[in-house]
Each structure stands twice: as structure tokens, then as C-alpha cells.
Amino acid sequence: MERNMYHYATVSKALEELAQKGFTTDFNLEEERITGNPDGFEIVHIYRYEGESDPGDEATVYGIRSNKGEMGVFVAGDLSMDDKNATKVLHDLSIKGREQQQN
């Protein structure tokens, strides 16, 4: 699995770039699809925004592709503070992808 990670000044810039690449579905509105079938998705891009003065400003924007070819985004706040199930699933997918790349 090839995955690209970028650092951007704003979440809006990351979303804009992903939209230009065809990632148009807002998975924040459909997070039950991710939590109900995590193996049906892969993370293709990860964009991180790191707040300069407040760690609570951190956010991660995931560019996600379904196994049916649908592409979209999911925006997660600071992972240590976010208790959304989809955020945890995506974090686990991210770790799983790193392990597969190393093998």
C-alpha cells in the first residue's frame, strides 16, 4: 500500500488539494461506513496540521479510498482527544499500513 504524508498550514488547504485529486465524499458524515467495514477502506493520503501554540489545534485529514473505488476525506482532531470510533479505526488502519510497508 503506497501512502503519502504531507504537512500543511491549514486543514482547508489539505481538503482543497484532496478535492482536486478526486477525494469528494465526506466520510465524517458517513463514518458508520468506516466503522462497520474497516477492511473495505484504505488510507491513501495523510495530511497533518499542527497548531503552532496549542496542541489542541492539531488535526489529521485522511484521503481514503474504498475497495469499490470511492474516494473521500475524513478530518480528525487531535487523536489523543478525539473519541470518535472512525478516528480510532483510521488510526489502526494507518498503523496496519505502516506494518505492511515494513514487511
C-alpha positions in Angstrom: 0.0 0.0 0.0 1.5 3.3 -1.0 0.7 6.2 1.3 1.8 9.8 1.2 2.0 12.1 4.2 2.1 15.9 3.9 2.2 18.8 6.4 0.1 21.8 5.5 -0.5 25.2 7.1 -4.3 24.7 7.1 -6.8 21.9 7.0 -8.7 23.9 4.3 -5.6 23.6 2.0 -5.3 19.9 2.5 -9.1 19.4 1.7 -8.7 21.6 -1.4 -5.8 19.6 -2.7 -7.6 16.3 -2.0 -10.7 17.5 -3.8 -8.6 18.3 -6.8 -7.4 14.7 -6.7 -11.0 13.4 -6.7 -11.5 12.8 -3.0 -15.0 14.2 -2.8 -17.0 12.1 -0.3 -17.2 13.5 3.2 -16.7 10.4 5.3 -17.3 12.5 8.5 -20.9 12.4 7.5 -20.8 8.7 6.8 -18.4 7.4 9.5 -20.6 4.4 10.2 -19.5 3.0 6.8 -15.9 3.1 8.0 -16.6 1.7 11.5 -18.8 -1.0 10.1 -16.4 -2.2 7.4 -12.8 -1.0 8.1 -11.3 -3.6 5.8 -13.2 -2.0 2.9 -11.1 1.1 3.1 -7.5 2.1 2.7 -5.7 5.3 3.6 -4.1 6.8 0.5 -3.0 10.3 1.8 -2.5 11.7 5.3 -2.3 15.4 5.8 -1.3 16.8 9.2 -1.9 20.2 10.5 0.0 21.1 13.7 -1.1 24.1 15.7 1.9 26.4 16.5 0.9 27.2 20.0 -1.8 24.8 21.1 -1.6 21.1 20.6 -5.4 21.0 20.7 -5.3 22.7 17.3 -3.8 19.6 15.7 -5.8 17.8 13.0 -5.3 15.0 10.6 -7.0 14.8 7.2 -7.2 11.4 5.7 -7.6 10.8 2.0 -9.5 7.4 1.9 -10.3 5.1 -0.9 -13.0 2.3 -0.6 -12.4 -1.1 -2.1 -15.1 -0.1 -4.7 -13.0 2.9 -5.8 -14.9 5.7 -4.0 -12.6 8.4 -2.7 -13.2 10.8 0.1 -11.9 12.5 3.2 -12.2 12.2 6.9 -11.0 15.0 9.3 -10.0 14.1 12.8 -9.0 16.4 15.6 -6.1 15.8 17.9 -6.0 12.0 18.1 -5.4 12.0 21.8 -8.6 13.9 22.4 -10.9 12.5 19.7 -13.1 9.7 20.8 -14.9 9.1 17.5 -14.9 5.4 16.6 -14.0 6.2 12.9 -10.9 8.1 14.1 -9.7 5.0 16.1 -10.4 2.8 13.1 -8.4 5.1 10.8 -5.6 5.3 13.2 -5.5 1.5 13.4 -5.5 1.3 9.5 -2.7 3.8 9.5 -0.6 1.6 11.8 -1.6 -1.6 9.9 -0.4 0.1 6.7 2.9 1.0 8.1 3.5 -2.6 9.3 2.7 -3.9 5.8 5.1 -1.4 4.2 7.9 -2.6 6.5 7.4 -6.3 5.7 
